[in-house]
């Protein structure tokens, strides 16, 4: 897949400059119609009136956003006070995605570091081992995780059977199960950028610090970590962003009490009592949050590169 | 470099965490694979090895449903990956071999857009789009949605490969009176082959695996393997589902391994 850099030299040219419009046209048409236009129409739908059995009535309305942010009492006629229900769901999603990111970092950083310090010939094999599960169907991975962790599952059988525990651990339907599921979903996104950063790191810097009597862990904290920080930040973003809008892990591993944004949105479209404008509005709010995060990230990357 | 205790690169515990990481990654998959060979209809008790759940998938009461879901999944993945790979190859040629132009960065951004927009948002937007233009949901809507999100996955290995091929090859061909089209089809494309194959395979797997977007844009009664599995799992994890999962898992692992071997062999030459 990679391996471009090794050959060096200029890899870009203007050989096909005359044809570039035609070459790019299929991508622009496909993605314009199937991604850009849908997002634009979704924005429009979020300002329409809801139809009761799914769909919309073409009439301008702020109802969806009003429902999201405003509590107007039981009969809907009171002045707006802040509605916490949906903000709480968003907040829980941010919290869960953040915890999953920290978990991925805690396990992903040592893993990426370990792989990057193997002899060069072994590294691709290690990277391959870590990425294979990612290519296995996300649904199957999440179901497998649930199968393993459930109360009468193999993990609990093992723990109680060997006498390590007298009672099975109730993991499924907890926050932790969701975090574990998210960790399992997106771990390679954490490992790969950190691996790339550590591989580029110049270990002479560590030696210099060590020669000046810095203890091993101080070298890690003061020299290595600042050098590979861009990789760490990239990894955290790549895990946090998809976790935020994830649906399968909270739905299958979390149960009803651990409702996240993804389930809130899904409910508006798949259920009978769906509210399409509200679902569109919630999607717009999620998309805006994600784009802001990515924008800040891109700014910082640009600044770091000078 | 000093070895062992004095090797500055080695941090105690990192190897153990790496192994723990692999255990977490692989144990759920291995457990499901093992239990798919369980003779018992209960998913909790072990009653010895058996292939009965595999037989059940192909001949059991639900076999018709699974067969049509599998057919849908593979046909959609094949077409979506082919179209996405073609579009990605053309785009990569324009972006990497088309000189500097104003829309270059923007085009690259557009191609990576499906990777940045959360999947659930893409799913909602696509559903609303088809609804707004009055397009009936069915196999075709699934296919169109899959083509869109497969493009960046096909693009990444293809552009990585193209970056490794120096432009001098095509320039040499054109100095020898090859037309631009000939330089592309006879020189660049053959050199690109490993990248294109990797891109196709990744796009194929991503399409085969997709649940969230498919679940939104599929018509009533139309199922792909992931949506059929999800529907079944909602009623509880059954042994035949574990057998299907194991087979699908096998397909993904074989294809990724192929893609990896192709790109590795390619690197050695």
Interface residues (C-beta under 8 A of the other chain):
Chain A: X1 X2 X3 X4 X5 X6 X7 X9 X10 X11 X12 X13 X14 X15 X16 X17 X18 X19 X20 X21 X23 X24 X26 X27 X28 X30 X31 X32 X34 X35 X36 X37 X38 X39 X41 X42 X45 X55 X107 X108 X110 X111 X113 X114 X115 X117 X124 X128 X129 X130 X131 X132 X133 X135 X136 X137 X138 X139 X140 X141 X143 X144 X145 X146 X147 X148 X152 X154 X157 X183 X184 X187 X203 X206 X207 X210 X216 X217 X219 X220 X241 X242 X244 X245 X246 X247 X248 X252 X261 X262 X265 X266 X269 X270 X276 X279 X280 X283 X286 X287 X290 X291 X294
Chain B: X1 X8 X9 X10 X11 X13 X14 X15 X17 X18 X20 X21 X22 X24 X25 X26 X27 X28 X29 X31 X32 X35 X43 X44 X86 X87 X88 X90 X91 X93 X94 X95 X96 X97 X98 X99 X100 X101 X103 X107 X110 X111 X113 X114 X116 X117 X118 X119 X120 X121 X122 X124 X125 X126 X127 X128 X129 X131 X132 X144 X145 X147 X148 X151 X156 X157 X160 X161 X162 X163 X164 X165 X166 X167 X168 X170 X171 X174 X180 X183 X184 X195 X198 X205 X208 X209 X211 X212 X215 X216 X226 X229 X230 X233 X237 X241 X242 X245 X248 X249 X252 X253 X255 X256 X257 X259 X260 X263 X264 X266 X267
